[in-house]
Amino acid sequence: MGIVAHVDAGKTSLTERLLYAAGVVDRVGRVDDGDTRTDSMDLERKRGITIRSAVVSFRLGDLPVNLIDTPGHSDFIAEVERALSVLDGAVLVLSAVEGVQPQTRLLMRTLGRLRIPTLLFVNKVDRVGARYDDLLADIRRLLTPGAVPMQTVPDLGTRAASVVPLDVRRTELGEILAERNDGFLERYLQGPVDQSAELRRQVAAAGVHPVYFGSAMTGTGIDELIDGIRSWLPRATGSARDELRARVFKVERVEAGQKIASARIVSGTLAARAQVAVHPGDGPAYQARPSGIELYADGARRPVDRVEAGQIVALRGLKSIRIGDQLGVPSTYAHRLFAPPTLETVVSARDRVRLFQGLTQLAEQDPLIRVRKAGDITVSLYGEVQKEVIASLLASEYGVDVTFSETTPIHVERLNGTGAATRTMSESQWSSGVGFRVSPVAEGIEYHLEVELGALTRAFHTAIEETVRQTLHQGLYGWEIRDVRVDLTHTEFDNATSTAADFRRLVPLVLMQAIAEAGTTVLEPVNHVELDVPPDAVARIMAHLAEHRGVVTQATRTHLEGTIPAAATHSFESQLPTLTRGEGLLTTTFDSYHPVPSTPPHRPRTDGNPLNEKQYLLHLSRSS
């Protein structure tokens, strides 16, 4: 189960209250005091926000629960993505005072797209300004029309606030359920029906969302929420008798430098020191053996010899493991839920060696953070708060003090057409020969063989594919090439002298030749924007959006939707409070990439520039 929310809605406080109710902790930790169970980083305790997903397991009666506390700040949306990939159900937390926030809407849209059964918990009902009727109206308008209140709240907005359960058999609930199921509607009109069973089915199908109220600070409504979790969220369905399927959603390093990978066992069993197939998200599968397995249980982690379906585990000894890798039999998984970072910044420090080492290890824990070294060291970001997190981690874990430049957008390249190139072994400086054809595709990177699989050893094929994917990180202008198909059309080698290194050196030269023949276009990231503004500010906002190369696609009396280049988003947002007297509400999400309207920007290369063979060979000689 995941707990997700906009920052400051009370998500971590709710987690603490659930742990207390389950007997895992003997006192409820407070975010303000920095003593919560799931916020373990120094910066998390200092800032009072969750940055990395945390796992804790406990029992609610006979129900074992693996609870994942996720970040609420939009800068850490990648952490939320990884948590969502392993959930059976979720609790979305809102504040009764602040109500539906921009991040709340993004999270609810994603939960709905993934069809994750979700309960809503309206927190802080004891705070002055807490709302009920108009908040439910906002929830139905902005989040889900299937919101079903499960309680009323006498003395709302006072310290005496309490919750009174509503009857599941009430007419209002029956009508809401009947609207969404014709079969149930027919039975409903004929006479008494089991509304509890139908509510359970529709919650499991992510069509209806029970809404609970309470206060994580005082404990009001927590018992009722626990009953709701037990009653309505579906339990895990994987069987230990099936083939092993597991997904890694978190990687961290302990003090000794060893990696620990947290994974959800979806089905089957996994034994310590048993060989298992690992399927990376962007490369060929390989075999590995976990040296140790720890099971999340009863609020802690304990070593075990064997785990099975439904459990969350920590795996040791998998040196090459990365977030998103699958173990056992790979399963199809939805494309990335949130867009990759569209911003980057230059990071500077006196000790560049320790800086690069530290950033590289942080990138292992977060695959959406990409580190580049092309003279300057750059790192990709979602937003400004991430800078503080990276600086804090580098200072505390690596003893490196850093400064950042102003963030700039990350562009991408796409092919203009088809290109091909071949270099035979007689034309090559190495004991290898290869040929490639490249062409644009709708989405993703496709790699195909037009040569006999058995014509090369497995090691040579692996070297070629890995180098192809690495080379695509820098196109003709230095930006990553997206949405491309690469066909391997020719291979040559010498049984006596060829090595995998010969192919790794040759592939960039030939592949970039094919890409140059195809040509590329540089594209910039463009965000989708939603704006709620006062009626008298609409005209000003539309003009302001146009000044920032924005386009309005929908407009009503108080609501605007449109697009704006990521490069202009920060400037636009910074002036919004002045233009709307502080009443404007802006939601931005990545939309797409559009061609750069002016001269395409170049990005410094890190690969020695395979487009210039003399320069590339000099780079190789220096590297060796």
Secondary structure, 3 states (H helix, E strand, C coil): CEEEECCCCCHHHHHHHHHHHCCCCCCCCCCCCCCCCCCCCHHHHHHCCCCCCEEEEEEECCEEEEEEECCCCHHHHHHHHHHHCCCCCEEEEEECCCECCHHHHHHHHHHHHCCCCEEEEEECCCCCCCCCHHHHHHHHHHCCCCEEECEECCCCCCCCCCCEECCCCCHHHHHHHHHCCHHHHHHHHHCCCCHHHHHHHHHHCCCCEEEEECCCCCCCCHHHHHHHHHHHCCCCCCCCCCCCEEEEEEEEECCCCCEEEEEEEEECEEECCCCEEEECCCCCCEEECCCEEEEEECCEEEEECEEECCCEEEEECCCCCCCCCEEECCCCCCCCCCCCCCEEEEEECCCHHHHHHHHHHHHHHCCCCCEEECCCEEEEECCHHHHHHHHHHHHHHHCCCCEECCCEECCEEEECCCEEEEECHHHCCCCEEEEEEEEECCCCEEEEECCCHHHCCHHHHHHHHHHHHHHCCCCCCCCEECCEEEEEEEEEECCCCCCHHHHHHHHHHHHHHHHHHHCEEEEEEEEEEEEECCHHHHHHHHHHHHHCCCEEEEECCCEEEEEEEHHHHHHHHHHHHHHHCCCCEEEEEEEEEEECCCCCCCCCCCCCCCCCHHHHHHHHHHHC
